[in-house]
Amino acid sequence: MAAKQAEQALVERWRGVLALHARTQCEIDRALHEHGLCASDFEVLDILAQGSGPGGCSYRVQEISEHVHLSQSALSRLVARLEREGLAERGTCPEDRRGVRVSLTPKGRALHGQVLPVQRAVLARMLSDAD
């Protein structure tokens, strides 16, 4: 009986995590919509913005995929859309000519800086309620 209750508590906790994620994702989507972004767009911009150095930093698509919860094909489509919108640019990897590197453009860096406080405010609000 105790094992069954522990299992049920575990399942309820898991479902709570999923529900919190879904609510938070929806809130981020709503907050960023007026800026022309969704939560996944922001996550990719945020990863690209983490780099520092001359001209920013670039990441291989595979490196980005390790940090976002998107399939490889969905991530490739997202990167292509960010590129069409002038927020990111792709180039070849000097160390592996078959690889593709992605970096922020100045426009992408500016937009990221503009929406960063918006996304962080949603995270603070949603996750402080979770405690």
C-alpha positions in Angstrom: 0.0 0.0 0.0 2.8 2.4 0.9 4.6 1.6 -2.3 1.5 2.4 -4.3 1.0 5.7 -2.5 4.7 6.6 -3.1 4.3 5.7 -6.8 1.1 7.8 -7.1 2.9 10.8 -5.4 5.7 10.5 -7.9 3.3 10.5 -10.8 1.4 13.5 -9.4 4.7 15.4 -8.9 5.7 14.6 -12.5 2.4 15.8 -13.8 2.8 19.0 -11.8 6.2 19.6 -13.4 4.6 19.1 -16.9 1.8 21.4 -16.0 4.1 24.1 -14.7 6.3 23.8 -17.9 3.2 24.1 -20.1 1.8 27.2 -18.2 5.2 28.9 -18.2 5.8 28.2 -21.9 2.4 29.7 -22.7 3.1 32.8 -20.7 6.4 33.3 -22.4 4.8 32.8 -25.8 2.2 35.5 -24.8 4.7 37.9 -23.5 7.0 37.6 -26.5 4.3 37.6 -29.2 4.3 41.3 -29.5 8.0 41.2 -30.3 7.4 38.6 -33.1 9.0 35.7 -31.1 7.8 32.6 -29.4 9.5 30.8 -26.4 11.5 28.5 -28.7 12.8 31.4 -30.8 13.9 33.2 -27.6 15.7 30.1 -26.3 17.8 29.9 -29.4 18.5 33.6 -29.4 19.4 33.3 -25.7 21.9 30.5 -26.3 23.5 32.4 -29.2 23.7 35.5 -27.1 25.6 33.7 -24.3 28.8 33.8 -26.4 31.2 36.6 -26.0 34.2 37.7 -28.0 34.8 39.7 -31.1 31.8 39.7 -33.3 29.8 37.5 -30.9 30.0 33.8 -30.8 28.8 31.1 -33.1 27.5 27.6 -32.3 27.1 24.5 -34.3 23.4 23.5 -34.7 24.2 20.3 -32.8 25.5 22.4 -29.9 22.3 24.4 -29.8 20.2 21.2 -30.0 21.8 20.0 -26.7 20.1 23.0 -25.0 16.7 23.2 -26.6 13.9 20.6 -26.6 13.3 20.6 -30.4 14.0 17.9 -33.0 16.9 18.5 -35.3 14.6 19.3 -38.2 12.4 21.7 -36.1 15.6 23.4 -34.9 16.9 23.7 -38.5 13.5 25.3 -39.6 13.7 27.7 -36.6 17.2 28.7 -37.4 16.2 29.2 -41.1 13.3 31.5 -40.0 15.6 33.5 -37.7 18.0 33.9 -40.6 15.2 35.1 -43.0 14.2 37.6 -40.3 17.8 38.9 -40.1 18.2 37.8 -36.5 20.8 35.0 -37.1 23.2 34.0 -39.8 24.6 30.7 -40.7 28.1 29.9 -42.0 30.4 27.0 -42.5 32.6 25.6 -39.7 36.3 26.3 -40.3 37.1 23.0 -38.5 34.6 20.9 -40.4 33.4 22.2 -43.7 30.3 20.0 -43.6 29.2 21.6 -40.3 27.1 24.8 -40.0 27.7 27.5 -37.4 25.0 29.9 -36.3 25.5 33.3 -34.8 23.4 36.3 -33.9 23.3 39.3 -36.2 23.5 42.8 -34.7 19.7 42.9 -35.2 19.3 39.6 -33.3 21.5 40.8 -30.5 19.5 44.0 -30.1 16.2 42.1 -30.1 17.5 39.6 -27.6 18.6 42.5 -25.3 15.1 44.0 -25.6 13.2 40.9 -24.8 15.5 39.3 -22.2 14.0 41.2 -19.3 10.5 40.3 -20.5 11.3 36.6 -20.6 13.1 36.7 -17.3 10.2 38.5 -15.6 7.8 35.7 -16.8 10.2 33.1 -15.4 10.5 34.8 -12.1 6.8 35.2 -11.7 5.9 31.7 -12.8 8.7 29.9 -11.0 8.3 31.8 -7.7 4.7 30.6 -7.6 6.0 27.0 -7.9 7.9 27.1 -4.6 
